[in-house]
């Protein structure tokens, strides 16, 4: 009998790929909305002083890392996203992940491919979620793909903490 934390069967990978496709769809639909309804750098407060929506473009990676590198970084981040997604997808197909790790892999694959789609179509990633503290502090704008990647990474860490240390 399989553990509750195990992916049910080796053929169960299809549902995890479906989760990744759902993440991509949610991400892309949200970006289409914000890119069409907002002007660049427009800010609309949702919770005044703390949270709002905006429209910003990020040619780099998280926190605009390498944003001014001249364009080559788009190819690096695209290859990195495909490489990580390929590795995670292959392990899902082989049934090597626990349930939590399968969810994490699906979230990371969907988020990574969602941002790759932006880079290939627009040359930058569309960000629209803005967390801040009045005008004193701003967290870098992000999007749903970034959120899914972060949640997936946290789930991976939590999953790894449950396993006994290798000898």
N, C-alpha and C positions, 0 to 999 in steps of 0.2 A: 504494500500500500504506500502511495506517495505521500510525502510530507505536505502539509498545508502551504509551506513556503516554496514548494517546487512548482515549476511550470508543468502543467498537467501532462502533456505528451509532446513528443518531438514535433508532431504536426500542429501543435497549438500555436506555432509562431504566426500563423495567419492573423489571429486576433491582435497580436502585438503590432504587426504591421498596419492593421486597420486603425489601431489607436494612434500610431504615428501619422497616418494619413488624416485622421480627424484633427490632430494638432496642427498639421500643415494647413488644413482648410480653415480652421478657426483663426489662425495667424494671418493668412492671406486675406480673408474676408475683413478682418479688423483693419488691416493696412490699407485695403482698397477704400474702406469707409473714411478713415482719417485723411488719407491722401487726397480724397475727393471733396471732403467737407471742410477742411481746415486750410488756411493759408500758412505758408512756411513760417515757423516760429510763433504762430498765434497760440496764445495760452487761454484756456477756458477753465476757470476754477470749478471744481466739483465740491470739495470741502475747502472753503477759503482758508488760506494760510498753510495748508497741508498737502492737498492732493488736487491734481487737475490733469487735463489732457492738452497736448500740444502736437505740433508736427515738426519733427526734426529729421535730418538725414545724416547718417553716420557711415562714412566711407571706410572706417576702420573696424576694429573689433570692440569688445566690451570696453566701456568708458572711453570710447574714441581712440583706443590704442592703435597707433600707426595710421591715424586718420589723414595725416599730411605726408604720407610716405611716397606719394606720386603715382599710385595706381597698382603697383605690383602686389600690394597686400591683398587686393581683391582675389587674385589667383591663389595666393597662399591660403587664405581663409576658406576658399571654395574647396581646394584640395584637402585641407584639414577636415572640413565638415564631411566630405565624401569618405575620407579614410576612417574617421571615427564611426560614422554611420555604417559603413561596410563591416567594420569589425563587430559592432554591436549587433547588426542584422545577422551576420553569420553565426554568432553565438546564440541568438534567438532561434534561428533555424535548427541548430544542433541541439537545442534544448538544454543548454549549459547553465542557464540562469535560474535563480530562485524567482518566486512570484514578485517580490519587491524589486529585484534587479531587472526583471522583464518590464515592469512598469517604468522604471528609471530609464532603461534603454529606449523604450518607445518614446518617452517624453524628449529625451536628448536627440534622438534621430529626427523626430518631427520638428523640433525647434531648430536644429542645425540646418535641415533642408529648407525650412521656411525662410531662414535668413539667406541661404544660398540663392533661392529664387529671387529675392530682392536684389542681390548683388548681380545676378545675371541679367535681370530685366532693367533695373534702374541704375546699376553701378554703385549703389549704396544701400544700406539697410534703413527702413522706415521705422522710426521710433515715435511713440506718442504718449506713453505713460510718464507722468511727472510727479515725483514725490519731493516735497520741500517743506521748509519751515519758514513761513513768511518770506521775506526777501533776504534772509540771512544765510540760508543754506539750501542747496539744491543737490539732490541725488541725480546722477546722470539719467537722462530720459532712456526708456527701454520699451520693449514691446512684448507681446504674448510669447513669441518664440524664445526670447531671453528668459522669461519667467519659467517656461517649461524646462529649459535647459538647467536653470538653477534648481528647480524642484527635483529634477532627475538626478542632479549631482548630489544633492542632500540625501536622497533615497539611496544612492550608491554608497555613500559614506555610512549611513545607518545600517545598510545590509552588510557591509564589510566589518562592522563592529560586532556583529552577531556571530561571526565565524571564528573558530579557534585559530590562533596564530600558527603559521607554517613553521615547521621545524627544520 
